[in-house]
Every structure is written in C-alpha cells, then in structure tokens.
C-alpha cells in the first residue's frame, strides 16, 4: 500500500498585539500650547501605527521562510 502525503493548510495571522487599535488623539484644547500637545500626541499615535506595520512586515518575512 502506497502513502500519499496530503498537504495541510495552516492559516497564519499576525499576533494580536500588532492588530490592537491605536487610539486617535482627541482635540480638547483652546490655546496654541494645547495645539502643540495635540500635534505631539497625533505624531506619537502615527509612530505607533507605523511601528505596528513594520513589525507585521518583519513577522510576515520570518514566518514565510
């Protein structure tokens, strides 16, 4: 009797930490100083999102080797 290997499909998804929501900063200010704080919060949120995307690209490269 001959054995034939059957491929098994495995679905891989990014780790949950990379798919977590990044909260959008909320504007509650009235002064230029408040605007500066808001801009810095927005930049930090964008940096976190970009870091997540880079981590997903790294993860995808490592899991497809």
Predicted model as a PDB file, atoms N, CA, C, CB and O in Angstrom, pLDDT in the B-factor column:
MODEL        1                                                                  
ATOM      1  N   UNK A   1       0.837  -1.172   0.000  1.00 80.00           N  
ATOM      2  CA  UNK A   1       0.000   0.000   0.000  1.00 80.00           C  
ATOM      3  C   UNK A   1       0.891   1.247   0.000  1.00 80.00           C  
ATOM      4  CB  UNK A   1      -0.957  -0.009   1.217  1.00 80.00           C  
ATOM      5  O   UNK A   1       1.842   1.333   0.777  1.00 80.00           O  
ATOM      6  N   UNK A   2       0.593   2.180  -0.843  1.00 88.00           N  
ATOM      7  CA  UNK A   2       1.388   3.392  -1.001  1.00 88.00           C  
ATOM      8  C   UNK A   2       0.756   4.552  -0.221  1.00 88.00           C  
ATOM      9  CB  UNK A   2       1.523   3.757  -2.497  1.00 88.00           C  
ATOM     10  O   UNK A   2      -0.462   4.732  -0.249  1.00 88.00           O  
ATOM     11  N   UNK A   3       1.590   5.337   0.477  1.00 89.00           N  
ATOM     12  CA  UNK A   3       1.110   6.503   1.228  1.00 89.00           C  
ATOM     13  C   UNK A   3       1.358   7.753   0.406  1.00 89.00           C  
ATOM     14  CB  UNK A   3       1.809   6.611   2.618  1.00 89.00           C  
ATOM     15  O   UNK A   3       2.461   7.974  -0.092  1.00 89.00           O  
ATOM     16  N   UNK A   4       0.344   8.551   0.272  1.00 90.00           N  
ATOM     17  CA  UNK A   4       0.441   9.807  -0.459  1.00 90.00           C  
ATOM     18  C   UNK A   4       0.310  10.946   0.546  1.00 90.00           C  
ATOM     19  CB  UNK A   4      -0.653   9.905  -1.578  1.00 90.00           C  
ATOM     20  O   UNK A   4      -0.696  11.042   1.250  1.00 90.00           O  
ATOM     21  N   UNK A   5       1.333  11.820   0.616  1.00 91.00           N  
ATOM     22  CA  UNK A   5       1.230  12.939   1.562  1.00 91.00           C  
ATOM     23  C   UNK A   5       0.127  13.905   1.124  1.00 91.00           C  
ATOM     24  CB  UNK A   5       2.587  13.687   1.674  1.00 91.00           C  
ATOM     25  O   UNK A   5      -0.019  14.212  -0.059  1.00 91.00           O  
ATOM     26  N   UNK A   6      -0.624  14.363   2.082  1.00 91.00           N  
ATOM     27  CA  UNK A   6      -1.698  15.317   1.815  1.00 91.00           C  
ATOM     28  C   UNK A   6      -1.308  16.642   2.455  1.00 91.00           C  
ATOM     29  CB  UNK A   6      -3.081  14.803   2.364  1.00 91.00           C  
ATOM     30  O   UNK A   6      -1.047  16.703   3.657  1.00 91.00           O  
ATOM     31  N   UNK A   7      -1.267  17.704   1.652  1.00 91.00           N  
ATOM     32  CA  UNK A   7      -0.902  18.999   2.228  1.00 91.00           C  
ATOM     33  C   UNK A   7      -1.962  19.461   3.235  1.00 91.00           C  
ATOM     34  CB  UNK A   7      -0.727  20.055   1.111  1.00 91.00           C  
ATOM     35  O   UNK A   7      -3.160  19.242   3.054  1.00 91.00           O  
ATOM     36  N   UNK A   8      -1.488  20.095   4.282  1.00 89.00           N  
ATOM     37  CA  UNK A   8      -2.375  20.635   5.301  1.00 89.00           C  
ATOM     38  C   UNK A   8      -2.253  22.150   5.257  1.00 89.00           C  
ATOM     39  CB  UNK A   8      -2.032  20.073   6.726  1.00 89.00           C  
ATOM     40  O   UNK A   8      -1.155  22.699   5.358  1.00 89.00           O  
ATOM     41  N   UNK A   9      -3.378  22.812   5.106  1.00 83.00           N  
ATOM     42  CA  UNK A   9      -3.369  24.270   5.031  1.00 83.00           C  
ATOM     43  C   UNK A   9      -3.429  24.844   6.438  1.00 83.00           C  
ATOM     44  CB  UNK A   9      -4.553  24.793   4.173  1.00 83.00           C  
ATOM     45  O   UNK A   9      -4.315  24.512   7.225  1.00 83.00           O  
ATOM     46  N   UNK A  10      -2.476  25.706   6.738  1.00 82.00           N  
ATOM     47  CA  UNK A  10      -2.459  26.387   8.021  1.00 82.00           C  
ATOM     48  C   UNK A  10      -2.632  27.878   7.773  1.00 82.00           C  
ATOM     49  CB  UNK A  10      -1.144  26.095   8.801  1.00 82.00           C  
ATOM     50  O   UNK A  10      -1.942  28.471   6.944  1.00 82.00           O  
ATOM     51  N   UNK A  11      -3.548  28.458   8.494  1.00 75.00           N  
ATOM     52  CA  UNK A  11      -3.792  29.887   8.362  1.00 75.00           C  
ATOM     53  C   UNK A  11      -3.004  30.611   9.448  1.00 75.00           C  
ATOM     54  CB  UNK A  11      -5.316  30.215   8.459  1.00 75.00           C  
ATOM     55  O   UNK A  11      -3.155  30.332  10.637  1.00 75.00           O  
ATOM     56  N   UNK A  12      -2.176  31.527   9.023  1.00 79.00           N  
ATOM     57  CA  UNK A  12      -1.381  32.312   9.968  1.00 79.00           C  
ATOM     58  C   UNK A  12      -1.909  33.738   9.986  1.00 79.00           C  
ATOM     59  CB  UNK A  12       0.132  32.286   9.594  1.00 79.00           C  
ATOM     60  O   UNK A  12      -2.201  34.316   8.939  1.00 79.00           O  
ATOM     61  N   UNK A  13      -2.026  34.287  11.156  1.00 79.00           N  
ATOM     62  CA  UNK A  13      -2.443  35.677  11.292  1.00 79.00           C  
ATOM     63  C   UNK A  13      -1.403  36.410  12.125  1.00 79.00           C  
ATOM     64  CB  UNK A  13      -3.860  35.785  11.939  1.00 79.00           C  
ATOM     65  O   UNK A  13      -0.654  35.793  12.882  1.00 79.00           O  
ATOM     66  N   UNK A  14      -1.362  37.732  11.981  1.00 81.00           N  
ATOM     67  CA  UNK A  14      -0.419  38.493  12.801  1.00 81.00           C  
ATOM     68  C   UNK A  14      -0.754  38.332  14.283  1.00 81.00           C  
ATOM     69  CB  UNK A  14      -0.437  39.986  12.406  1.00 81.00           C  
ATOM     70  O   UNK A  14      -1.906  38.079  14.638  1.00 81.00           O  
ATOM     71  N   UNK A  15       0.238  38.477  15.132  1.00 81.00           N  
ATOM     72  CA  UNK A  15      -0.016  38.407  16.569  1.00 81.00           C  
ATOM     73  C   UNK A  15      -1.029  39.482  16.989  1.00 81.00           C  
ATOM     74  CB  UNK A  15       1.304  38.571  17.358  1.00 81.00           C  
ATOM     75  O   UNK A  15      -1.026  40.579  16.431  1.00 81.00           O  
ATOM     76  N   UNK A  16      -1.882  39.181  17.955  1.00 84.00           N  
ATOM     77  CA  UNK A  16      -2.895  40.145  18.391  1.00 84.00           C  
ATOM     78  C   UNK A  16      -2.337  41.501  18.809  1.00 84.00           C  
ATOM     79  CB  UNK A  16      -3.664  39.570  19.527  1.00 84.00           C  
ATOM     80  O   UNK A  16      -2.994  42.525  18.620  1.00 84.00           O  
ATOM     81  N   UNK A  17      -1.143  41.520  19.370  1.00 81.00           N  
ATOM     82  CA  UNK A  17      -0.572  42.809  19.792  1.00 81.00           C  
ATOM     83  C   UNK A  17      -0.340  43.736  18.611  1.00 81.00           C  
ATOM     84  CB  UNK A  17       0.743  42.590  20.536  1.00 81.00           C  
ATOM     85  O   UNK A  17      -0.364  44.957  18.769  1.00 81.00           O  
ATOM     86  N   UNK A  18      -0.113  43.168  17.419  1.00 78.00           N  
ATOM     87  CA  UNK A  18       0.102  44.005  16.243  1.00 78.00           C  
ATOM     88  C   UNK A  18      -1.206  44.453  15.605  1.00 78.00           C  
ATOM     89  CB  UNK A  18       0.936  43.261  15.225  1.00 78.00           C  
ATOM     90  O   UNK A  18      -1.214  45.334  14.745  1.00 78.00           O  
ATOM     91  N   UNK A  19      -2.299  43.851  16.023  1.00 81.00           N  
ATOM     92  CA  UNK A  19      -3.588  44.203  15.452  1.00 81.00           C  
ATOM     93  C   UNK A  19      -4.430  45.048  16.406  1.00 81.00           C  
ATOM     94  CB  UNK A  19      -4.342  42.949  15.074  1.00 81.00           C  
ATOM     95  O   UNK A  19      -5.589  45.351  16.124  1.00 81.00           O  
ATOM     96  N   UNK A  20      -3.840  45.420  17.520  1.00 84.00           N  
ATOM     97  CA  UNK A  20      -4.572  46.217  18.516  1.00 84.00           C  
ATOM     98  C   UNK A  20      -4.834  47.626  17.985  1.00 84.00           C  
ATOM     99  CB  UNK A  20      -3.781  46.288  19.849  1.00 84.00           C  
ATOM    100  O   UNK A  20      -4.039  48.187  17.231  1.00 84.00           O  
ATOM    101  N   UNK A  21      -5.949  48.163  18.392  1.00 84.00           N  
ATOM    102  CA  UNK A  21      -6.365  49.500  17.985  1.00 84.00           C  
ATOM    103  C   UNK A  21      -5.428  50.553  18.588  1.00 84.00           C  
ATOM    104  CB  UNK A  21      -7.827  49.767  18.413  1.00 84.00           C  
ATOM    105  O   UNK A  21      -5.062  50.471  19.761  1.00 84.00           O  
ATOM    106  N   UNK A  22      -5.049  51.531  17.781  1.00 84.00           N  
ATOM    107  CA  UNK A  22      -4.295  52.680  18.281  1.00 84.00           C  
ATOM    108  C   UNK A  22      -5.281  53.824  18.443  1.00 84.00           C  
ATOM    109  CB  UNK A  22      -3.109  53.072  17.314  1.00 84.00           C  
ATOM    110  O   UNK A  22      -5.853  54.286  17.455  1.00 84.00           O  
ATOM    111  N   UNK A  23      -5.491  54.289  19.663  1.00 86.00           N  
ATOM    112  CA  UNK A  23      -6.485  55.339  19.866  1.00 86.00           C  
ATOM    113  C   UNK A  23      -6.114  56.635  19.151  1.00 86.00           C  
ATOM    114  CB  UNK A  23      -6.660  55.604  21.347  1.00 86.00           C  
ATOM    115  O   UNK A  23      -4.949  57.032  19.109  1.00 86.00           O  
ATOM    116  N   UNK A  24      -7.118  57.274  18.600  1.00 88.00           N  
ATOM    117  CA  UNK A  24      -6.926  58.557  17.923  1.00 88.00           C  
ATOM    118  C   UNK A  24      -6.963  59.662  18.979  1.00 88.00           C  
ATOM    119  CB  UNK A  24      -8.021  58.792  16.816  1.00 88.00           C  
ATOM    120  O   UNK A  24      -7.899  59.723  19.776  1.00 88.00           O  
ATOM    121  N   UNK A  25      -5.952  60.537  18.989  1.00 89.00           N  
ATOM    122  CA  UNK A  25      -5.978  61.646  19.948  1.00 89.00           C  
ATOM    123  C   UNK A  25      -7.204  62.541  19.715  1.00 89.00           C  
ATOM    124  CB  UNK A  25      -4.680  62.481  19.840  1.00 89.00           C  
ATOM    125  O   UNK A  25      -7.617  62.765  18.577  1.00 89.00           O  
ATOM    126  N   UNK A  26      -7.761  63.033  20.789  1.00 91.00           N  
ATOM    127  CA  UNK A  26      -8.943  63.892  20.710  1.00 91.00           C  
ATOM    128  C   UNK A  26      -8.533  65.325  21.022  1.00 91.00           C  
ATOM    129  CB  UNK A  26     -10.059  63.409  21.689  1.00 91.00           C  
ATOM    130  O   UNK A  26      -7.842  65.592  22.005  1.00 91.00           O  
ATOM    131  N   UNK A  27      -8.969  66.235  20.168  1.00 91.00           N  
ATOM    132  CA  UNK A  27      -8.661  67.650  20.373  1.00 91.00           C  
ATOM    133  C   UNK A  27      -9.629  68.225  21.403  1.00 91.00           C  
ATOM    134  CB  UNK A  27      -8.741  68.444  19.031  1.00 91.00           C  
ATOM    135  O   UNK A  27     -10.841  68.240  21.187  1.00 91.00           O  
ATOM    136  N   UNK A  28      -9.087  68.696  22.518  1.00 92.00           N  
ATOM    137  CA  UNK A  28      -9.895  69.325  23.562  1.00 92.00           C  
ATOM    138  C   UNK A  28      -9.332  70.687  23.943  1.00 92.00           C  
ATOM    139  CB  UNK A  28      -9.971  68.424  24.797  1.00 92.00           C  
ATOM    140  O   UNK A  28      -9.689  71.234  24.986  1.00 92.00           O  
ATOM    141  N   UNK A  29      -8.480  71.223  23.134  1.00 94.00           N  
ATOM    142  CA  UNK A  29      -7.765  72.429  23.536  1.00 94.00           C  
ATOM    143  C   UNK A  29      -8.379  73.712  23.033  1.00 94.00           C  
ATOM    144  CB  UNK A  29      -6.373  72.354  23.071  1.00 94.00           C  
ATOM    145  O   UNK A  29      -9.323  73.725  22.243  1.00 94.00           O  
ATOM    146  N   UNK A  30      -7.793  74.805  23.531  1.00 96.00           N  
ATOM    147  CA  UNK A  30      -8.236  76.144  23.121  1.00 96.00           C  
ATOM    148  C   UNK A  30      -7.062  77.081  22.869  1.00 96.00           C  
ATOM    149  CB  UNK A  30      -9.150  76.743  24.183  1.00 96.00           C  
ATOM    150  O   UNK A  30      -7.253  78.202  22.398  1.00 96.00           O  
ATOM    151  N   UNK A  31      -5.845  76.630  23.180  1.00 97.00           N  
ATOM    152  CA  UNK A  31      -4.684  77.518  23.050  1.00 97.00           C  
ATOM    153  C   UNK A  31      -3.678  76.923  22.068  1.00 97.00           C  
ATOM    154  CB  UNK A  31      -4.015  77.757  24.430  1.00 97.00           C  
ATOM    155  O   UNK A  31      -3.778  75.760  21.678  1.00 97.00           O  
ATOM    156  N   UNK A  32      -2.726  77.732  21.686  1.00 97.00           N  
ATOM    157  CA  UNK A  32      -1.653  77.242  20.820  1.00 97.00           C  
ATOM    158  C   UNK A  32      -0.845  76.158  21.518  1.00 97.00           C  
ATOM    159  CB  UNK A  32      -0.733  78.395  20.398  1.00 97.00           C  
ATOM    160  O   UNK A  32      -0.387  75.218  20.869  1.00 97.00           O  
ATOM    161  N   UNK A  33      -0.664  76.273  22.826  1.00 97.00           N  
ATOM    162  CA  UNK A  33       0.066  75.242  23.584  1.00 97.00           C  
ATOM    163  C   UNK A  33      -0.711  73.924  23.540  1.00 97.00           C  
ATOM    164  CB  UNK A  33       0.292  75.693  25.065  1.00 97.00           C  
ATOM    165  O   UNK A  33      -0.120  72.851  23.423  1.00 97.00           O  
ATOM    166  N   UNK A  34      -2.041  74.016  23.635  1.00 96.00           N  
ATOM    167  CA  UNK A  34      -2.871  72.812  23.515  1.00 96.00           C  
ATOM    168  C   UNK A  34      -2.725  72.193  22.133  1.00 96.00           C  
ATOM    169  CB  UNK A  34      -4.350  73.142  23.793  1.00 96.00           C  
ATOM    170  O   UNK A  34      -2.680  70.971  21.987  1.00 96.00           O  
ATOM    171  N   UNK A  35      -2.652  73.047  21.126  1.00 96.00           N  
ATOM    172  CA  UNK A  35      -2.484  72.559  19.758  1.00 96.00           C  
ATOM    173  C   UNK A  35      -1.156  71.833  19.601  1.00 96.00           C  
ATOM    174  CB  UNK A  35      -2.572  73.717  18.759  1.00 96.00           C  
ATOM    175  O   UNK A  35      -1.090  70.800  18.935  1.00 96.00           O  
ATOM    176  N   UNK A  36      -0.109  72.358  20.202  1.00 96.00           N  
ATOM    177  CA  UNK A  36       1.195  71.696  20.165  1.00 96.00           C  
ATOM    178  C   UNK A  36       1.125  70.329  20.841  1.00 96.00           C  
ATOM    179  CB  UNK A  36       2.265  72.570  20.844  1.00 96.00           C  
ATOM    180  O   UNK A  36       1.642  69.346  20.310  1.00 96.00           O  
ATOM    181  N   UNK A  37       0.488  70.265  22.008  1.00 95.00           N  
ATOM    182  CA  UNK A  37       0.328  68.982  22.697  1.00 95.00           C  
ATOM    183  C   UNK A  37      -0.434  67.981  21.828  1.00 95.00           C  
ATOM    184  CB  UNK A  37      -0.403  69.181  24.035  1.00 95.00           C  
ATOM    185  O   UNK A  37      -0.065  66.811  21.737  1.00 95.00           O  
ATOM    186  N   UNK A  38      -1.501  68.464  21.193  1.00 96.00           N  
ATOM    187  CA  UNK A  38      -2.301  67.597  20.337  1.00 96.00           C  
ATOM    188  C   UNK A  38      -1.471  67.090  19.154  1.00 96.00           C  
ATOM    189  CB  UNK A  38      -3.549  68.344  19.836  1.00 96.00           C  
ATOM    190  O   UNK A  38      -1.539  65.910  18.808  1.00 96.00           O  
ATOM    191  N   UNK A  39      -0.699  67.968  18.541  1.00 96.00           N  
ATOM    192  CA  UNK A  39       0.135  67.568  17.403  1.00 96.00           C  
ATOM    193  C   UNK A  39       1.153  66.515  17.821  1.00 96.00           C  
ATOM    194  CB  UNK A  39       0.855  68.788  16.805  1.00 96.00           C  
ATOM    195  O   UNK A  39       1.419  65.574  17.073  1.00 96.00           O  
ATOM    196  N   UNK A  40       1.722  66.670  19.010  1.00 96.00           N  
ATOM    197  CA  UNK A  40       2.682  65.686  19.506  1.00 96.00           C  
ATOM    198  C   UNK A  40       2.003  64.349  19.800  1.00 96.00           C  
ATOM    199  CB  UNK A  40       3.377  66.211  20.765  1.00 96.00           C  
ATOM    200  O   UNK A  40       2.578  63.294  19.534  1.00 96.00           O  
ATOM    201  N   UNK A  41       0.785  64.384  20.348  1.00 93.00           N  
ATOM    202  CA  UNK A  41       0.033  63.147  20.590  1.00 93.00           C  
ATOM    203  C   UNK A  41      -0.306  62.453  19.275  1.00 93.00           C  
ATOM    204  CB  UNK A  41      -1.258  63.443  21.379  1.00 93.00           C  
ATOM    205  O   UNK A  41      -0.224  61.229  19.174  1.00 93.00           O  
ATOM    206  N   UNK A  42      -0.684  63.235  18.270  1.00 95.00           N  
ATOM    207  CA  UNK A  42      -1.013  62.668  16.952  1.00 95.00           C  
ATOM    208  C   UNK A  42       0.228  62.040  16.321  1.00 95.00           C  
ATOM    209  CB  UNK A  42      -1.598  63.759  16.013  1.00 95.00           C  
ATOM    210  O   UNK A  42       0.147  60.961  15.733  1.00 95.00           O  
ATOM    211  N   UNK A  43       1.362  62.702  16.438  1.00 95.00           N  
ATOM    212  CA  UNK A  43       2.606  62.159  15.883  1.00 95.00           C  
ATOM    213  C   UNK A  43       2.992  60.863  16.592  1.00 95.00           C  
ATOM    214  CB  UNK A  43       3.747  63.190  16.002  1.00 95.00           C  
ATOM    215  O   UNK A  43       3.458  59.921  15.951  1.00 95.00           O  
ATOM    216  N   UNK A  44       2.802  60.809  17.900  1.00 94.00           N  
ATOM    217  CA  UNK A  44       3.104  59.594  18.651  1.00 94.00           C  
ATOM    218  C   UNK A  44       2.192  58.452  18.221  1.00 94.00           C  
ATOM    219  CB  UNK A  44       2.964  59.845  20.156  1.00 94.00           C  
ATOM    220  O   UNK A  44       2.648  57.320  18.065  1.00 94.00           O  
ATOM    221  N   UNK A  45       0.911  58.741  18.029  1.00 92.00           N  
ATOM    222  CA  UNK A  45      -0.032  57.708  17.577  1.00 92.00           C  
ATOM    223  C   UNK A  45       0.358  57.197  16.190  1.00 92.00           C  
ATOM    224  CB  UNK A  45      -1.478  58.262  17.554  1.00 92.00           C  
ATOM    225  O   UNK A  45       0.297  55.994  15.935  1.00 92.00           O  
ATOM    226  N   UNK A  46       0.751  58.090  15.308  1.00 92.00           N  
ATOM    227  CA  UNK A  46       1.188  57.690  13.974  1.00 92.00           C  
ATOM    228  C   UNK A  46       2.454  56.845  14.045  1.00 92.00           C  
ATOM    229  CB  UNK A  46       1.425  58.923  13.097  1.00 92.00           C  
ATOM    230  O   UNK A  46       2.582  55.857  13.322  1.00 92.00           O  
ATOM    231  N   UNK A  47       3.374  57.219  14.898  1.00 93.00           N  
ATOM    232  CA  UNK A  47       4.599  56.426  15.080  1.00 93.00           C  
ATOM    233  C   UNK A  47       4.273  55.015  15.562  1.00 93.00           C  
ATOM    234  CB  UNK A  47       5.544  57.116  16.082  1.00 93.00           C  
ATOM    235  O   UNK A  47       4.870  54.046  15.093  1.00 93.00           O  
ATOM    236  N   UNK A  48       3.317  54.892  16.505  1.00 89.00           N  
ATOM    237  CA  UNK A  48       2.910  53.568  16.986  1.00 89.00           C  
ATOM    238  C   UNK A  48       2.303  52.738  15.853  1.00 89.00           C  
ATOM    239  CB  UNK A  48       1.899  53.702  18.142  1.00 89.00           C  
ATOM    240  O   UNK A  48       2.595  51.550  15.716  1.00 89.00           O  
ATOM    241  N   UNK A  49       1.463  53.374  15.050  1.00 88.00           N  
ATOM    242  CA  UNK A  49       0.855  52.651  13.921  1.00 88.00           C  
ATOM    243  C   UNK A  49       1.926  52.189  12.934  1.00 88.00           C  
ATOM    244  CB  UNK A  49      -0.181  53.544  13.198  1.00 88.00           C  
ATOM    245  O   UNK A  49       1.889  51.051  12.466  1.00 88.00           O  
ATOM    246  N   UNK A  50       2.857  53.048  12.625  1.00 90.00           N  
ATOM    247  CA  UNK A  50       3.914  52.665  11.691  1.00 90.00           C  
ATOM    248  C   UNK A  50       4.801  51.572  12.271  1.00 90.00           C  
ATOM    249  CB  UNK A  50       4.758  53.878  11.321  1.00 90.00           C  
ATOM    250  O   UNK A  50       5.258  50.697  11.536  1.00 90.00           O  
ATOM    251  N   UNK A  51       5.053  51.609  13.572  1.00 90.00           N  
ATOM    252  CA  UNK A  51       5.845  50.556  14.213  1.00 90.00           C  
ATOM    253  C   UNK A  51       5.104  49.224  14.123  1.00 90.00           C  
ATOM    254  CB  UNK A  51       6.143  50.914  15.696  1.00 90.00           C  
ATOM    255  O   UNK A  51       5.721  48.182  13.900  1.00 90.00           O  
ATOM    256  N   UNK A  52       3.776  49.256  14.295  1.00 86.00           N  
ATOM    257  CA  UNK A  52       2.978  48.041  14.156  1.00 86.00           C  
ATOM    258  C   UNK A  52       3.098  47.467  12.741  1.00 86.00           C  
ATOM    259  CB  UNK A  52       1.505  48.328  14.490  1.00 86.00           C  
ATOM    260  O   UNK A  52       3.265  46.261  12.564  1.00 86.00           O  
ATOM    261  N   UNK A  53       3.011  48.333  11.754  1.00 87.00           N  
ATOM    262  CA  UNK A  53       3.089  47.867  10.355  1.00 87.00           C  
ATOM    263  C   UNK A  53       4.473  47.272  10.062  1.00 87.00           C  
ATOM    264  CB  UNK A  53       2.791  49.039   9.369  1.00 87.00           C  
ATOM    265  O   UNK A  53       4.583  46.255   9.377  1.00 87.00           O  
ATOM    266  N   UNK A  54       5.503  47.900  10.574  1.00 90.00           N  
ATOM    267  CA  UNK A  54       6.857  47.373  10.384  1.00 90.00           C  
ATOM    268  C   UNK A  54       7.002  46.023  11.072  1.00 90.00           C  
ATOM    269  CB  UNK A  54       7.909  48.364  10.924  1.00 90.00           C  
ATOM    270  O   UNK A  54       7.613  45.105  10.526  1.00 90.00           O  
ATOM    271  N   UNK A  55       6.442  45.901  12.266  1.00 87.00           N  
ATOM    272  CA  UNK A  55       6.502  44.626  12.981  1.00 87.00           C  
ATOM    273  C   UNK A  55       5.746  43.543  12.210  1.00 87.00           C  
ATOM    274  CB  UNK A  55       5.920  44.775  14.404  1.00 87.00           C  
ATOM    275  O   UNK A  55       6.178  42.390  12.189  1.00 87.00           O  
ATOM    276  N   UNK A  56       4.622  43.897  11.575  1.00 85.00           N  
ATOM    277  CA  UNK A  56       3.885  42.905  10.775  1.00 85.00           C  
ATOM    278  C   UNK A  56       4.697  42.476   9.557  1.00 85.00           C  
ATOM    279  CB  UNK A  56       2.525  43.476  10.326  1.00 85.00           C  
ATOM    280  O   UNK A  56       4.711  41.297   9.201  1.00 85.00           O  
ATOM    281  N   UNK A  57       5.372  43.431   8.919  1.00 86.00           N  
ATOM    282  CA  UNK A  57       6.219  43.062   7.772  1.00 86.00           C  
ATOM    283  C   UNK A  57       7.341  42.134   8.216  1.00 86.00           C  
ATOM    284  CB  UNK A  57       6.810  44.324   7.097  1.00 86.00           C  
ATOM    285  O   UNK A  57       7.646  41.162   7.525  1.00 86.00           O  
ATOM    286  N   UNK A  58       7.957  42.418   9.353  1.00 88.00           N  
ATOM    287  CA  UNK A  58       9.009  41.561   9.884  1.00 88.00           C  
ATOM    288  C   UNK A  58       8.446  40.185  10.204  1.00 88.00           C  
ATOM    289  CB  UNK A  58       9.644  42.188  11.136  1.00 88.00           C  
ATOM    290  O   UNK A  58       9.049  39.170   9.856  1.00 88.00           O  
ATOM    291  N   UNK A  59       7.296  40.147  10.864  1.00 83.00           N  
ATOM    292  CA  UNK A  59       6.643  38.878  11.210  1.00 83.00           C  
ATOM    293  C   UNK A  59       6.345  38.076   9.946  1.00 83.00           C  
ATOM    294  CB  UNK A  59       5.335  39.132  12.005  1.00 83.00           C  
ATOM    295  O   UNK A  59       6.612  36.876   9.892  1.00 83.00           O  
ATOM    296  N   UNK A  60       5.798  38.733   8.936  1.00 81.00           N  
ATOM    297  CA  UNK A  60       5.440  38.026   7.692  1.00 81.00           C  
ATOM    298  C   UNK A  60       6.694  37.459   7.014  1.00 81.00           C  
ATOM    299  CB  UNK A  60       4.691  38.981   6.718  1.00 81.00           C  
ATOM    300  O   UNK A  60       6.660  36.350   6.482  1.00 81.00           O  
ATOM    301  N   UNK A  61       7.780  38.204   7.030  1.00 84.00           N  
ATOM    302  CA  UNK A  61       9.021  37.726   6.429  1.00 84.00           C  
ATOM    303  C   UNK A  61       9.565  36.520   7.182  1.00 84.00           C  
ATOM    304  CB  UNK A  61      10.062  38.841   6.402  1.00 84.00           C  
ATOM    305  O   UNK A  61      10.022  35.549   6.579  1.00 84.00           O  
ATOM    306  N   UNK A  62       9.509  36.597   8.507  1.00 83.00           N  
ATOM    307  CA  UNK A  62      10.042  35.493   9.322  1.00 83.00           C  
ATOM    308  C   UNK A  62       9.193  34.235   9.236  1.00 83.00           C  
ATOM    309  CB  UNK A  62      10.151  35.923  10.767  1.00 83.00           C  
ATOM    310  O   UNK A  62       9.730  33.130   9.311  1.00 83.00           O  
ATOM    311  N   UNK A  63       7.871  34.378   9.081  1.00 76.00           N  
ATOM    312  CA  UNK A  63       7.011  33.197   9.052  1.00 76.00           C  
ATOM    313  C   UNK A  63       6.935  32.539   7.685  1.00 76.00           C  
ATOM    314  CB  UNK A  63       5.634  33.565   9.496  1.00 76.00           C  
ATOM    315  O   UNK A  63       6.444  31.417   7.568  1.00 76.00           O  
ATOM    316  N   UNK A  64       7.413  33.220   6.650  1.00 70.00           N  
ATOM    317  CA  UNK A  64       7.351  32.644   5.308  1.00 70.00           C  
ATOM    318  C   UNK A  64       8.686  32.070   4.867  1.00 70.00           C  
ATOM    319  CB  UNK A  64       6.894  33.687   4.315  1.00 70.00           C  
ATOM    320  O   UNK A  64       8.830  31.657   3.716  1.00 70.00           O  
ATOM    321  N   UNK A  65       9.646  32.038   5.745  1.00 69.00           N  
ATOM    322  CA  UNK A  65      10.953  31.481   5.380  1.00 69.00           C  
ATOM    323  C   UNK A  65      10.899  29.985   5.355  1.00 69.00           C  
ATOM    324  CB  UNK A  65      12.034  31.942   6.344  1.00 69.00           C  
ATOM    325  O   UNK A  65      11.905  29.335   5.069  1.00 69.00           O  
TER     326      UNK A  65                                                      
ENDMDL                                                                          
END                                                                             
